[in-house]
Amino acid sequence: MPEPISVTVKHEGACVALRFDACRVALGGEFAGNVDVDVSCAAAVVDLVTENLTVQLPGGQPLGFSVGWGDRAGGVEIGFWAEESRRSQALPEHVALLWQDEVIGQIGPTLHESLPIEQVVTLTEASALLKTFPVSTVSPVLLAANREYWWYPMVAAVVFTFGFAALSLRAIEPEDPTLFWLVGGALIVTLSALGLYLARVPYRTLWLDRDRGRVLVVEGRRVELQEAAEHSLDLFDHVRLYMRWQLATSIDQNDQEIWFVTLEGPIAYAGSDGGVQLRFDSLLVGEMSSEYAARQLAAEVAYHTGLKILDTGHDQTA
C-alpha cells in the first residue's frame, strides 16, 4: 500500500495543508478510466481543493477538472477520468498531483474494481459454437459481407405495383397493349435487377489474407480488393460478441436487440463483476438482429483467424 504524502500549497497568500491518503485507478469493468484521489484537508478548503487540484498520468496531459467528488472522513474524495487509463494494459507506477497545473507531488496508485481478465473471463473456442466449418483452401478468405437487405421489400413493392397495373389493363384499355407490355416489362426487369444488385452485392466486406497475416476491409461496392484497407492480424487478440438495444422510435414499437461481432486487441483487465469494457479501436465485422446468426458469424471468424471468442452478451458495461 503506497504511503500517504503531505503537501502544503499557497493560494492567494494563504497556506493550504493537504494530505493525499490514496489514489485508486480502474483499468477494467464499469469504472475503467476512473482515477480517484483521497485528500485529507480542513473542511473550509474542500471547495478550493476540488476547483484547483488535478492529476496527470505518465506520458499524458493533466486531466483538468474533476468529474465528481464526495465527502470522506477528514476531507474529500475527488474523481477524475482518463482515456489513457481506460486503454492502459498496466497500472501506472505513479500519478502526478497538480495544483493549478503545477506539479506538487506524486503518489503510487492501487488497482480499483479491476482484476486480470483471465481470472474472471473464459474465452470460448470456435468449436463450442459451431460444429462444422467451411473448408477454405484459398486466400484471401471472405470473413463477412454486409448487405442492405431492406432492398428486397422495395423490389417486391415494385413487382406488386406493376403486377397490379397489368391486371388493370382492361380498365385502362391502352391503344397498343404490346407497347404497354414492352415498356412496363422493361421497367419491371430494370428496377428488379437494380434492387437485387444493391441487395446482394455487399457494400462492405472483410477478408483474411492468411499468407500475409492481414485483415482487409473493402468499403464500397466497386472497390477492388487491392485498394482495401489493411489491418495486421497480430493486432487482434480475440473476436468479441455482444448485444446492445436499439431504442424504438415509436411507442408502438419494441426496442430491438442488435448483436455485434468485432475483432479486438488485447484487454488486460476486467471488472471485479466480470464486465469487460469495449475497445473503441475494435474492427467491426458485422451487426445483426439474430443472436444465432451473430454466434455463427463469430465462430466462423474465430475459426479462420485462429482466435478465441469473448462473449459478453449484454453485460451493461461495454
JOPE-V238584 format. One record per residue. RES is the residue in three letters. PSI is psi in whole degrees, 0 to 359 (NA if undefined). NEAR is the number of other C-alpha atoms within 8 Angstrom. Layout:
# JOPE-V238584
res: <RES;RES>
psi: <PSI;PSI>
near: <NEAR;NEAR>
This chain:
# JOPE-V238584
res: <MET;PRO;GLU;PRO;ILE;SER;VAL;THR;VAL;LYS;HIS;GLU;GLY;ALA;CYS;VAL;ALA;LEU;ARG;PHE;ASP;ALA;CYS;ARG;VAL;ALA;LEU;GLY;GLY;GLU;PHE;ALA;GLY;ASN;VAL;ASP;VAL;ASP;VAL;SER;CYS;ALA;ALA;ALA;VAL;VAL;ASP;LEU;VAL;THR;GLU;ASN;LEU;THR;VAL;GLN;LEU;PRO;GLY;GLY;GLN;PRO;LEU;GLY;PHE;SER;VAL;GLY;TRP;GLY;ASP;ARG;ALA;GLY;GLY;VAL;GLU;ILE;GLY;PHE;TRP;ALA;GLU;GLU;SER;ARG;ARG;SER;GLN;ALA;LEU;PRO;GLU;HIS;VAL;ALA;LEU;LEU;TRP;GLN;ASP;GLU;VAL;ILE;GLY;GLN;ILE;GLY;PRO;THR;LEU;HIS;GLU;SER;LEU;PRO;ILE;GLU;GLN;VAL;VAL;THR;LEU;THR;GLU;ALA;SER;ALA;LEU;LEU;LYS;THR;PHE;PRO;VAL;SER;THR;VAL;SER;PRO;VAL;LEU;LEU;ALA;ALA;ASN;ARG;GLU;TYR;TRP;TRP;TYR;PRO;MET;VAL;ALA;ALA;VAL;VAL;PHE;THR;PHE;GLY;PHE;ALA;ALA;LEU;SER;LEU;ARG;ALA;ILE;GLU;PRO;GLU;ASP;PRO;THR;LEU;PHE;TRP;LEU;VAL;GLY;GLY;ALA;LEU;ILE;VAL;THR;LEU;SER;ALA;LEU;GLY;LEU;TYR;LEU;ALA;ARG;VAL;PRO;TYR;ARG;THR;LEU;TRP;LEU;ASP;ARG;ASP;ARG;GLY;ARG;VAL;LEU;VAL;VAL;GLU;GLY;ARG;ARG;VAL;GLU;LEU;GLN;GLU;ALA;ALA;GLU;HIS;SER;LEU;ASP;LEU;PHE;ASP;HIS;VAL;ARG;LEU;TYR;MET;ARG;TRP;GLN;LEU;ALA;THR;SER;ILE;ASP;GLN;ASN;ASP;GLN;GLU;ILE;TRP;PHE;VAL;THR;LEU;GLU;GLY;PRO;ILE;ALA;TYR;ALA;GLY;SER;ASP;GLY;GLY;VAL;GLN;LEU;ARG;PHE;ASP;SER;LEU;LEU;VAL;GLY;GLU;MET;SER;SER;GLU;TYR;ALA;ALA;ARG;GLN;LEU;ALA;ALA;GLU;VAL;ALA;TYR;HIS;THR;GLY;LEU;LYS;ILE;LEU;ASP;THR;GLY;HIS;ASP;GLN;THR;ALA>
psi: <121;147;143;153;144;138;143;124;155;134;113;44;350;148;133;118;128;142;123;110;327;156;126;131;129;126;357;166;201;329;13;130;347;138;108;135;131;122;127;128;171;145;330;342;11;312;322;319;314;335;335;345;139;176;167;131;154;129;358;185;156;140;355;211;152;154;356;159;161;154;146;163;117;14;221;148;121;133;135;168;134;126;322;323;320;328;350;148;0;150;130;151;327;164;125;140;130;140;114;46;11;127;127;357;178;148;143;130;162;157;134;128;34;144;152;133;328;344;337;350;135;120;141;137;149;325;342;340;335;124;328;144;147;132;122;122;359;160;132;160;132;117;318;150;125;121;160;89;350;351;335;311;326;315;318;321;321;313;317;318;313;331;319;322;322;320;341;13;321;323;325;319;64;152;327;89;327;314;321;315;321;311;313;317;319;321;319;313;317;311;322;317;319;315;315;322;311;330;321;329;118;144;351;130;151;132;149;118;96;322;323;2;48;147;125;134;117;114;112;149;335;9;134;155;328;340;2;150;141;142;129;134;335;343;342;140;332;169;124;136;121;164;144;155;135;113;139;146;356;149;345;356;158;152;146;140;131;123;136;142;125;162;127;153;179;144;123;326;149;166;159;342;4;354;141;121;147;148;124;355;17;161;119;128;312;160;143;163;352;122;318;313;322;320;323;316;315;319;317;319;318;321;312;324;345;13;166;172;129;103;103;358;234;89;8;358;340;NA>
near: <3;8;8;9;9;8;9;8;10;8;7;4;5;6;8;9;10;11;11;13;11;14;14;12;14;16;20;18;19;10;10;11;15;15;13;11;12;12;13;12;12;9;7;5;9;11;7;7;8;11;7;9;11;15;12;12;13;8;4;7;6;10;11;6;10;12;8;7;10;7;7;7;6;8;13;14;12;14;12;14;11;10;7;9;15;12;9;8;8;6;10;8;6;10;14;13;13;14;11;7;7;6;8;10;9;8;15;11;14;11;10;8;10;13;11;9;10;6;6;11;8;6;8;9;10;13;9;7;9;10;6;5;7;4;4;5;4;5;8;8;11;9;12;10;11;9;10;10;7;7;11;10;7;9;12;8;8;11;10;8;8;10;8;8;8;7;7;8;9;6;5;6;7;7;4;6;8;6;7;9;8;8;8;9;8;8;8;11;8;8;10;11;8;8;12;11;8;10;13;9;8;13;11;12;13;13;12;15;12;9;6;5;10;12;12;13;11;13;9;8;8;4;9;7;7;4;7;11;7;8;8;9;9;6;8;11;11;13;16;14;16;11;10;9;8;8;7;9;5;5;6;4;7;7;8;9;10;12;14;15;15;12;13;14;10;7;7;9;13;19;14;10;7;9;15;13;11;6;8;4;5;10;7;9;11;11;10;10;8;9;8;6;8;15;10;10;10;14;14;12;10;15;11;9;8;6;9;12;15;11;9;10;7;7;7;5;8;9>
